[in-house]
Amino acid sequence: MAMDAHEIEDLIKEAIPDAVVVIEDLRGDGDHYAARVVSPAFRGKTRVQQHQMVYAALQGRMGGTLHALALQTNAPDDA
């Protein structure tokens, strides 16, 4: 079952409330997305830690309901 872009955005914003999230459906199939997430919560964190925060927000859906997510993260000053 495919995942809706709004559901991805909602999950991320629920876990990282101050995040600005932009989701793009890369193939129109609801299975391959790109996400850009900008949040002050990422300040002082490595890129890996930032991505881990986003993956945690997705509550285990990566690799299951959500097949592929090209992820870009940064703090606002790094944008």
C-alpha positions as CSV (number, residue, x, y, z in Angstrom):
1,M,0.0,0.0,0.0
2,A,1.4,3.4,-1.0
3,M,1.9,6.2,1.5
4,D,0.4,9.7,1.0
5,A,2.8,12.7,0.9
6,H,0.6,14.5,3.5
7,E,1.0,11.6,5.9
8,I,4.8,11.7,5.6
9,E,4.7,15.5,6.3
10,D,2.3,15.1,9.2
11,L,4.5,12.4,10.8
12,I,7.6,14.5,10.5
13,K,5.9,17.6,11.8
14,E,4.4,15.7,14.7
15,A,7.9,14.6,15.8
16,I,9.7,17.8,14.8
17,P,7.0,20.5,15.3
18,D,9.1,23.5,14.1
19,A,10.2,21.7,10.9
20,V,9.5,23.1,7.5
21,V,8.8,20.1,5.3
22,V,8.5,19.9,1.5
23,I,7.6,16.5,0.0
24,E,7.8,15.6,-3.7
25,D,6.4,12.4,-5.1
26,L,9.2,11.5,-7.6
27,R,7.3,8.9,-9.7
28,G,3.6,9.7,-8.9
29,D,3.3,6.2,-7.4
30,G,3.1,7.1,-3.7
31,D,6.2,4.9,-3.1
32,H,9.2,7.1,-4.1
33,Y,9.5,10.5,-2.4
34,A,12.0,13.3,-1.9
35,A,11.8,15.3,1.3
36,R,13.5,18.5,2.4
37,V,13.3,19.1,6.1
38,V,14.6,22.3,7.7
39,S,14.5,22.6,11.5
40,P,16.3,24.5,14.3
41,A,16.2,21.1,16.1
42,F,19.0,20.0,13.7
43,R,21.5,22.6,14.9
44,G,24.7,21.0,16.2
45,K,23.7,17.6,14.9
46,T,25.5,15.7,12.2
47,R,23.7,14.9,8.9
48,V,23.4,11.3,10.1
49,Q,21.7,12.4,13.3
50,Q,19.4,14.6,11.4
51,H,18.3,11.8,9.1
52,Q,17.9,9.5,12.1
53,M,15.5,12.0,13.6
54,V,13.4,12.0,10.4
55,Y,13.4,8.2,10.1
56,A,12.4,7.9,13.8
57,A,9.5,10.3,13.0
58,L,8.3,7.9,10.3
59,Q,7.7,5.2,12.9
60,G,9.2,2.2,11.1
61,R,7.4,2.9,7.7
62,M,10.7,3.2,5.8
63,G,11.3,0.0,3.8
64,G,7.7,-1.1,4.3
65,T,4.9,1.3,3.5
66,L,7.4,3.9,2.3
67,H,9.8,2.3,-0.2
68,A,12.2,5.1,-1.0
69,L,12.8,8.6,0.5
70,A,15.6,10.9,-0.8
71,L,16.2,13.0,2.2
72,Q,17.8,16.5,2.6
73,T,18.0,18.0,6.0
74,N,19.6,21.0,7.6
75,A,19.2,23.7,10.2
76,P,17.8,27.1,9.0
77,D,21.2,28.8,9.1
78,D,22.6,26.1,6.8
79,A,19.8,26.3,4.2
